[in-house]
Amino acid sequence: MIVSPCNAPKLSAKRLRNALVTGSALFCLFGAGQLWAFSLDDVSAKAKELAGQKYEAPRSNLPNEFREMKFADYQKIRFRNEKAEWADQNTPFKLSFYHQGMHFDTPVKINEVTADSVHEIKYDPTRFDFGDVKYDPKSTEQLGYAGFRVLYPINKDDKQDEIMTMLGASYFRVVGKGQAYGLSARGMAIDTALPSGEEFPRFTEFWIERPKPGEKQLVIFALLDSPRATGAYRLTLRPGTDTIVDVKSQMFLRDKVTKLGIAPLTSMYLFGANQPSKVLNYRRELHDSSGLSIHAGNGEWIWRPLNNPKHLSVSNFSVENPRGFGLLQRGRDFSHYEDLDDNYDKRPSAWIEPEGDWGKGSVDLVEIPTADETNDNIVAFWSPAELPKVGEPLDVSYRLHWTMDEKALHPADSAWVKQTLRSTGDVKQSNLIRQPDGSVAYLVDFEGPALKNLPADAPVRSQVSVGDNAEIVENSVRYNEHTKGWRLTLRMKIKDTGKPTEMRAALVEDIVKPEPEKVSTQVLKADKLLAKQHEKQAKKDAKEAKDAKDAKDKDAKQPEAASATPLSNPDPAKTEHVLTETWSYQLPADE
């Protein structure tokens, strides 16, 4: 019996005591069940324990016929979707698995979490169609899975689409409705682009909650391990037009690191409008992402178009308490890419939205030279200024958006860079023939609500700065009727082509002070008459006060007048209004 406060007075003391004891017992049982439920704390305990132990590299259990197979053969191994995990369950989510093969030679442990148990999802060769791949069935008995996929009917109710993939356990990719796989995310980056070499922490074990019927989210716990760090992660996957992954993590350092990368994103940039292909190509652009976007803690928006440099390039943007950052794919027109196979126009942007204050640090951008589109050569992450001590936890939470609606990331009164175009600098001669003048030209198109609402003759101008390695020969702003925005044209002469050249630009508008209201002649006359009356009365009052003062003891010492409190210098009145995000670009060396 559970005692209701309303019924308690009606019970005898003995019955009341027995009922309370029974209720307490039930409460303890419920509490024990609640305590048993699997959570991030369980994974964090494992991560902390690992951090205090010597790192053990994972061992491969892959037989030679799978280790030495070519990619074409690896692709022949197909998962049977009818064998998917939860295929017989009333849930829109299903799990399929990757077979081990090639360099995916180390298994990851995958567990299922239910309301009353946690158990490993064991490797089952009957879940795969091996095609004509020749192998010894006995050699697969000790294998595991190289990773997993999450299936969900995101585009059609009657079709299971792949919306998340985790293969090799360092990277994961996510898509929303109508999107195609592009850039990747990671749990942690260590010493990226440093001479000591980068370390790639790896997710070694997963715990995936079995979703309830009709549930619209999937919870995945993950354990991360590497020679110098461990981590516990809770990933909440929410499919939609923009698929969202809520990340809650706790990290531990085993040993000192020079640079820790939080919420790392990895992408590919081969060429684009700001850096055209050196080889004739029917595609104008070829990239998973076109630029790095940053929303700083002070409210500033920064846009950095990406490059495929000839030399390793690292850029650091100092930011305190970032509001967001990400690698975006701006420009969704198919005509930008003209690729019928790889769907670059449908590859999502990834936007990191921090939860809470992250303190001081920097958003770091790493650009690595690449000769083709098969290599991920772009990395972006948050690097905290202060690293945790070895063994101490570092708690980080953020929301990861996978979207094709990049405009929605900006406030309604802002403007952004639509595109950056590079050209050979030239001047138009009297005969109308354009003559190259040895300069480099960049045309930057700004668009957005802050510009669209302005008249075409608005006094919009640019704020431009370049480094010591360039001389500006043209800086002009022109209304663009096609975008209802403005186009900035910069022509620069580069002093040393062997050095990179930094540039920054934004569009501003002068703030026009309102003129004082004109007052009629009659009102002015009335004001003058009233002022004379007040002046006459003030003189009379002053004379009476003086006479009274003189009547006092003249020998009495008069106190000094209190000094007036100095007014603090007010902030100077703003004379201009920033209309757009800041275009921040680096012309790579030897370009």
Buried (B, 14 or more C-beta within 10 A) or exposed (E): EEBEEEEEEEBEEEEBEBBBEEEEEEEEEEEEEEEEEBBBEBBBEBBBEBBEEEBEEEEBBBBEBBBEBEEEBBEBBEBEEEBBBBBEBEBBBBBBBBBBBBEBBBBBBBBBBEEEEEEEBEBEEEBBEBEEBEBEEEBBEEBBBBBBBBBBBBBEEEEBBBBBBBBBBBBBBBBBBEBBBBBBBBBBBBBBBEEEEBBBBBBBBBBBBBBEEEEEBBBBBBBBBBBBBBBBBBBBBBBBEBBBBBBBBBBBBBEEBEBBBBBBBBBBBBBBBBBBBEEEEEBBBBBBBBBBBBBBBEEBBBBBBBBBBEEEBBBEBEBBBBBBBBBBBBBBEEEBBBBEEBBBBBBBBBBBBBEEEBEEBBBBBBBBBBEEBEEBBBBBBBBBEEBBEBEEBBEBBBBBBBBBEBBEBBEEEBBBBBBBBBBEBBEEEEEEEEEEBEBBBBBBBBBBBBBEEBEEEBEBBBBBEBBEBBEBBEBEBEBBEEBBBBBBBBBBEBEEBEBBBBBBBBBBBEEEEEEEEEEEEEEEEEEEEEEEEEEEEEEEEEEEEEEEEEEEEEEEEEEEEEEEEEEEEEEEEEEEEBBBBBBBBBBBBEB
